[in-house]
Amino acid sequence: MIRTKLRQRREELNLSYKDVADLANISKPGYWQIENGKRGVSYNTAISIARALNTTPDSIFLDIRLTKTEQKMQTTS
């Protein structure tokens, strides 16, 4: 899900892997690995990537879908 959001947003802005990496101040291979699910992302890097993509970290890196257990917890609270 995250990698899909990253790729979609990057493509919406007509940016290459290198463009995003440069804007986020990370290496091109590092960004490629994040977008392709080969590597995790730190909080600071998530913020840098979101800024490079002119969006918020939550809109890319937060998956708001809840599991069935989490849904039950919310309805019983």
PyMOL CGO cylinders between C-alpha atoms (Angstrom):
from pymol import cmd
from pymol.cgo import CYLINDER

trace = [
    CYLINDER, 0.00, 0.00, 0.00, 2.72, 2.49, 0.95, 0.3, 1, 1, 1, 1, 1, 1,
    CYLINDER, 2.72, 2.49, 0.95, 4.75, 1.82, -2.15, 0.3, 1, 1, 1, 1, 1, 1,
    CYLINDER, 4.75, 1.82, -2.15, 1.65, 2.30, -4.32, 0.3, 1, 1, 1, 1, 1, 1,
    CYLINDER, 1.65, 2.30, -4.32, 0.96, 5.66, -2.68, 0.3, 1, 1, 1, 1, 1, 1,
    CYLINDER, 0.96, 5.66, -2.68, 4.57, 6.74, -3.13, 0.3, 1, 1, 1, 1, 1, 1,
    CYLINDER, 4.57, 6.74, -3.13, 4.68, 5.75, -6.78, 0.3, 1, 1, 1, 1, 1, 1,
    CYLINDER, 4.68, 5.75, -6.78, 1.29, 7.32, -7.55, 0.3, 1, 1, 1, 1, 1, 1,
    CYLINDER, 1.29, 7.32, -7.55, 2.21, 10.62, -5.92, 0.3, 1, 1, 1, 1, 1, 1,
    CYLINDER, 2.21, 10.62, -5.92, 5.64, 10.70, -7.57, 0.3, 1, 1, 1, 1, 1, 1,
    CYLINDER, 5.64, 10.70, -7.57, 4.08, 10.04, -10.97, 0.3, 1, 1, 1, 1, 1, 1,
    CYLINDER, 4.08, 10.04, -10.97, 1.33, 12.66, -10.40, 0.3, 1, 1, 1, 1, 1, 1,
    CYLINDER, 1.33, 12.66, -10.40, 4.11, 15.22, -9.97, 0.3, 1, 1, 1, 1, 1, 1,
    CYLINDER, 4.11, 15.22, -9.97, 6.05, 13.86, -12.96, 0.3, 1, 1, 1, 1, 1, 1,
    CYLINDER, 6.05, 13.86, -12.96, 9.10, 13.19, -10.79, 0.3, 1, 1, 1, 1, 1, 1,
    CYLINDER, 9.10, 13.19, -10.79, 11.74, 10.51, -11.22, 0.3, 1, 1, 1, 1, 1, 1,
    CYLINDER, 11.74, 10.51, -11.22, 13.24, 8.42, -8.42, 0.3, 1, 1, 1, 1, 1, 1,
    CYLINDER, 13.24, 8.42, -8.42, 16.27, 10.71, -8.58, 0.3, 1, 1, 1, 1, 1, 1,
    CYLINDER, 16.27, 10.71, -8.58, 14.12, 13.84, -8.36, 0.3, 1, 1, 1, 1, 1, 1,
    CYLINDER, 14.12, 13.84, -8.36, 12.42, 12.66, -5.17, 0.3, 1, 1, 1, 1, 1, 1,
    CYLINDER, 12.42, 12.66, -5.17, 15.68, 11.40, -3.69, 0.3, 1, 1, 1, 1, 1, 1,
    CYLINDER, 15.68, 11.40, -3.69, 17.37, 14.74, -4.35, 0.3, 1, 1, 1, 1, 1, 1,
    CYLINDER, 17.37, 14.74, -4.35, 14.45, 16.73, -2.92, 0.3, 1, 1, 1, 1, 1, 1,
    CYLINDER, 14.45, 16.73, -2.92, 14.33, 14.49, 0.16, 0.3, 1, 1, 1, 1, 1, 1,
    CYLINDER, 14.33, 14.49, 0.16, 18.12, 14.54, 0.53, 0.3, 1, 1, 1, 1, 1, 1,
    CYLINDER, 18.12, 14.54, 0.53, 18.50, 10.76, 0.37, 0.3, 1, 1, 1, 1, 1, 1,
    CYLINDER, 18.50, 10.76, 0.37, 20.23, 8.50, -2.12, 0.3, 1, 1, 1, 1, 1, 1,
    CYLINDER, 20.23, 8.50, -2.12, 18.45, 7.38, -5.28, 0.3, 1, 1, 1, 1, 1, 1,
    CYLINDER, 18.45, 7.38, -5.28, 18.95, 3.68, -4.42, 0.3, 1, 1, 1, 1, 1, 1,
    CYLINDER, 18.95, 3.68, -4.42, 17.65, 4.40, -0.90, 0.3, 1, 1, 1, 1, 1, 1,
    CYLINDER, 17.65, 4.40, -0.90, 14.48, 6.00, -2.20, 0.3, 1, 1, 1, 1, 1, 1,
    CYLINDER, 14.48, 6.00, -2.20, 13.99, 3.24, -4.78, 0.3, 1, 1, 1, 1, 1, 1,
    CYLINDER, 13.99, 3.24, -4.78, 14.25, 0.64, -2.00, 0.3, 1, 1, 1, 1, 1, 1,
    CYLINDER, 14.25, 0.64, -2.00, 11.65, 2.47, 0.11, 0.3, 1, 1, 1, 1, 1, 1,
    CYLINDER, 11.65, 2.47, 0.11, 9.22, 2.88, -2.79, 0.3, 1, 1, 1, 1, 1, 1,
    CYLINDER, 9.22, 2.88, -2.79, 9.63, -0.78, -3.76, 0.3, 1, 1, 1, 1, 1, 1,
    CYLINDER, 9.63, -0.78, -3.76, 9.19, -2.16, -0.23, 0.3, 1, 1, 1, 1, 1, 1,
    CYLINDER, 9.19, -2.16, -0.23, 12.78, -3.37, 0.09, 0.3, 1, 1, 1, 1, 1, 1,
    CYLINDER, 12.78, -3.37, 0.09, 13.57, -1.10, 3.03, 0.3, 1, 1, 1, 1, 1, 1,
    CYLINDER, 13.57, -1.10, 3.03, 11.77, 0.55, 5.90, 0.3, 1, 1, 1, 1, 1, 1,
    CYLINDER, 11.77, 0.55, 5.90, 11.67, 4.27, 6.48, 0.3, 1, 1, 1, 1, 1, 1,
    CYLINDER, 11.67, 4.27, 6.48, 12.57, 6.33, 9.54, 0.3, 1, 1, 1, 1, 1, 1,
    CYLINDER, 12.57, 6.33, 9.54, 10.30, 9.06, 10.86, 0.3, 1, 1, 1, 1, 1, 1,
    CYLINDER, 10.30, 9.06, 10.86, 12.63, 11.82, 9.65, 0.3, 1, 1, 1, 1, 1, 1,
    CYLINDER, 12.63, 11.82, 9.65, 12.99, 10.26, 6.22, 0.3, 1, 1, 1, 1, 1, 1,
    CYLINDER, 12.99, 10.26, 6.22, 9.21, 9.90, 5.94, 0.3, 1, 1, 1, 1, 1, 1,
    CYLINDER, 9.21, 9.90, 5.94, 8.86, 13.61, 6.63, 0.3, 1, 1, 1, 1, 1, 1,
    CYLINDER, 8.86, 13.61, 6.63, 11.54, 14.46, 4.05, 0.3, 1, 1, 1, 1, 1, 1,
    CYLINDER, 11.54, 14.46, 4.05, 9.89, 12.30, 1.39, 0.3, 1, 1, 1, 1, 1, 1,
    CYLINDER, 9.89, 12.30, 1.39, 6.46, 13.75, 2.12, 0.3, 1, 1, 1, 1, 1, 1,
    CYLINDER, 6.46, 13.75, 2.12, 7.82, 17.27, 1.79, 0.3, 1, 1, 1, 1, 1, 1,
    CYLINDER, 7.82, 17.27, 1.79, 9.49, 16.35, -1.49, 0.3, 1, 1, 1, 1, 1, 1,
    CYLINDER, 9.49, 16.35, -1.49, 6.12, 15.07, -2.71, 0.3, 1, 1, 1, 1, 1, 1,
    CYLINDER, 6.12, 15.07, -2.71, 4.29, 18.14, -1.37, 0.3, 1, 1, 1, 1, 1, 1,
    CYLINDER, 4.29, 18.14, -1.37, 2.04, 16.13, 0.93, 0.3, 1, 1, 1, 1, 1, 1,
    CYLINDER, 2.04, 16.13, 0.93, 1.88, 14.88, 4.51, 0.3, 1, 1, 1, 1, 1, 1,
    CYLINDER, 1.88, 14.88, 4.51, 3.61, 11.81, 5.93, 0.3, 1, 1, 1, 1, 1, 1,
    CYLINDER, 3.61, 11.81, 5.93, 0.26, 10.42, 7.08, 0.3, 1, 1, 1, 1, 1, 1,
    CYLINDER, 0.26, 10.42, 7.08, -1.24, 10.56, 3.60, 0.3, 1, 1, 1, 1, 1, 1,
    CYLINDER, -1.24, 10.56, 3.60, 1.54, 8.28, 2.33, 0.3, 1, 1, 1, 1, 1, 1,
    CYLINDER, 1.54, 8.28, 2.33, 2.84, 6.24, 5.22, 0.3, 1, 1, 1, 1, 1, 1,
    CYLINDER, 2.84, 6.24, 5.22, -0.25, 5.77, 7.42, 0.3, 1, 1, 1, 1, 1, 1,
    CYLINDER, -0.25, 5.77, 7.42, -2.55, 2.92, 6.47, 0.3, 1, 1, 1, 1, 1, 1,
    CYLINDER, -2.55, 2.92, 6.47, -5.90, 3.76, 8.02, 0.3, 1, 1, 1, 1, 1, 1,
    CYLINDER, -5.90, 3.76, 8.02, -7.53, 0.41, 7.37, 0.3, 1, 1, 1, 1, 1, 1,
    CYLINDER, -7.53, 0.41, 7.37, -8.33, -1.32, 10.64, 0.3, 1, 1, 1, 1, 1, 1,
    CYLINDER, -8.33, -1.32, 10.64, -8.18, -5.03, 11.31, 0.3, 1, 1, 1, 1, 1, 1,
    CYLINDER, -8.18, -5.03, 11.31, -11.36, -6.77, 12.46, 0.3, 1, 1, 1, 1, 1, 1,
    CYLINDER, -11.36, -6.77, 12.46, -9.97, -6.85, 16.02, 0.3, 1, 1, 1, 1, 1, 1,
    CYLINDER, -9.97, -6.85, 16.02, -9.28, -3.11, 15.94, 0.3, 1, 1, 1, 1, 1, 1,
    CYLINDER, -9.28, -3.11, 15.94, -12.78, -2.45, 14.58, 0.3, 1, 1, 1, 1, 1, 1,
    CYLINDER, -12.78, -2.45, 14.58, -14.31, -4.45, 17.44, 0.3, 1, 1, 1, 1, 1, 1,
    CYLINDER, -14.31, -4.45, 17.44, -12.23, -2.53, 19.97, 0.3, 1, 1, 1, 1, 1, 1,
    CYLINDER, -12.23, -2.53, 19.97, -13.54, 0.76, 18.62, 0.3, 1, 1, 1, 1, 1, 1,
    CYLINDER, -13.54, 0.76, 18.62, -17.18, -0.31, 18.78, 0.3, 1, 1, 1, 1, 1, 1,
    CYLINDER, -17.18, -0.31, 18.78, -16.88, -1.58, 22.36, 0.3, 1, 1, 1, 1, 1, 1,
    CYLINDER, -16.88, -1.58, 22.36, -15.05, 1.52, 23.63, 0.3, 1, 1, 1, 1, 1, 1,
]
cmd.load_cgo(trace, "trace")
